[in-house]
């Protein structure tokens, strides 16, 4: 059903039809004589109403009751979706860079094979003789002396040789039966109870210690030096210092003060064969 009020041509036609209907009914319902006065009033009233309708049809028709329009259904307000919190990028994994291994600075001096005064004594070498080297190859540069078998065992327990250097010093080299050098010793060529005399042509450590040096000097250049046997600190005592290349042992003479031998390596490492 159309509930919209008429407008335009439709409204005009409706007003004309209403006017004709009113006039026709008025003429039929009343006597002729009385109709004139009353008809005139009715006609005037109808014309007035129609005039109002013509000029304000919207207002007149607006007074006609119309169906109530249903109230619009409440529209739910859109729920607000919380925006996602900005993600914090994960920190890049920390990569630890290993510190480069420090290579110890060599304290070995350049040396000449025929000049023992240029040889350096360290925890693993005495001049050209190195611990772990092969006996024949390492001692080929030496002269005098020679290779001998140990006389302390019924079968050779080790290989050893003593070589006299220029001057008054000698080098003793000891190896196991496979020829691997395990110990080297610097000592006076003619050992005696007397303290050796300090000589400029002797091999020496990087700190300058050699045969004829004193215990006082040892303690000065090797603060960590200690007696091998805590109960023996006087004559014929042995003192050890731990170097980067290995330990060195210094033996004292009868006076308990002067160095009369220097050892590197350890004879306990010599492998004894089964005989």
Secondary structure as the mmCIF struct_conf table of DSSP 4:
data_model
#
loop_
_struct_conf.conf_type_id
_struct_conf.id
_struct_conf.beg_label_comp_id
_struct_conf.beg_label_asym_id
_struct_conf.beg_label_seq_id
_struct_conf.end_label_comp_id
_struct_conf.end_label_asym_id
_struct_conf.end_label_seq_id
BEND BEND1 UNK A 4 UNK A 4
HELX_LH_PP_P HELX_LH_PP_P1 UNK A 5 UNK A 6
TURN_TY1_P TURN_TY1_P1 UNK A 8 UNK A 8
HELX_RH_AL_P HELX_RH_AL_P1 UNK A 9 UNK A 29
BEND BEND2 UNK A 30 UNK A 30
HELX_RH_AL_P HELX_RH_AL_P2 UNK A 32 UNK A 62
TURN_TY1_P TURN_TY1_P2 UNK A 63 UNK A 63
BEND BEND3 UNK A 64 UNK A 64
HELX_LH_PP_P HELX_LH_PP_P2 UNK A 67 UNK A 106
HELX_LH_PP_P HELX_LH_PP_P3 UNK A 108 UNK A 110
STRN STRN1 UNK A 112 UNK A 112
TURN_TY1_P TURN_TY1_P3 UNK A 113 UNK A 114
STRN STRN2 UNK A 115 UNK A 115
HELX_RH_3T_P HELX_RH_3T_P1 UNK A 116 UNK A 118
STRN STRN3 UNK A 120 UNK A 121
BEND BEND4 UNK A 123 UNK A 124
STRN STRN4 UNK A 125 UNK A 126
TURN_TY1_P TURN_TY1_P4 UNK A 127 UNK A 128
STRN STRN5 UNK A 129 UNK A 130
TURN_TY1_P TURN_TY1_P5 UNK A 131 UNK A 132
BEND BEND5 UNK A 133 UNK A 133
STRN STRN6 UNK A 134 UNK A 134
HELX_RH_AL_P HELX_RH_AL_P3 UNK A 135 UNK A 139
TURN_TY1_P TURN_TY1_P6 UNK A 140 UNK A 141
BEND BEND6 UNK A 144 UNK A 145
STRN STRN7 UNK A 146 UNK A 149
BEND BEND7 UNK A 151 UNK A 155
STRN STRN8 UNK A 159 UNK A 164
HELX_LH_PP_P HELX_LH_PP_P4 UNK A 165 UNK A 165
BEND BEND8 UNK A 166 UNK A 168
STRN STRN9 UNK A 169 UNK A 175
TURN_TY1_P TURN_TY1_P7 UNK A 177 UNK A 178
STRN STRN10 UNK A 180 UNK A 180
STRN STRN11 UNK A 181 UNK A 188
TURN_TY1_P TURN_TY1_P8 UNK A 189 UNK A 190
BEND BEND9 UNK A 193 UNK A 194
HELX_LH_PP_P HELX_LH_PP_P5 UNK A 195 UNK A 198
TURN_TY1_P TURN_TY1_P9 UNK A 200 UNK A 201
BEND BEND10 UNK A 202 UNK A 202
STRN STRN12 UNK A 204 UNK A 205
TURN_TY1_P TURN_TY1_P10 UNK A 206 UNK A 207
TURN_TY1_P TURN_TY1_P11 UNK A 211 UNK A 212
STRN STRN13 UNK A 214 UNK A 214
HELX_RH_AL_P HELX_RH_AL_P4 UNK A 215 UNK A 221
TURN_TY1_P TURN_TY1_P12 UNK A 223 UNK A 224
STRN STRN14 UNK A 226 UNK A 227
BEND BEND11 UNK A 228 UNK A 229
TURN_TY1_P TURN_TY1_P13 UNK A 230 UNK A 231
BEND BEND12 UNK A 234 UNK A 234
TURN_TY1_P TURN_TY1_P14 UNK A 235 UNK A 236
STRN STRN15 UNK A 238 UNK A 243
TURN_TY1_P TURN_TY1_P15 UNK A 244 UNK A 245
STRN STRN16 UNK A 246 UNK A 252
TURN_TY1_P TURN_TY1_P16 UNK A 254 UNK A 255
BEND BEND13 UNK A 256 UNK A 257
STRN STRN17 UNK A 258 UNK A 258
STRN STRN18 UNK A 259 UNK A 265
HELX_RH_3T_P HELX_RH_3T_P2 UNK A 267 UNK A 269
BEND BEND14 UNK A 270 UNK A 270
HELX_LH_PP_P HELX_LH_PP_P6 UNK A 271 UNK A 274
#
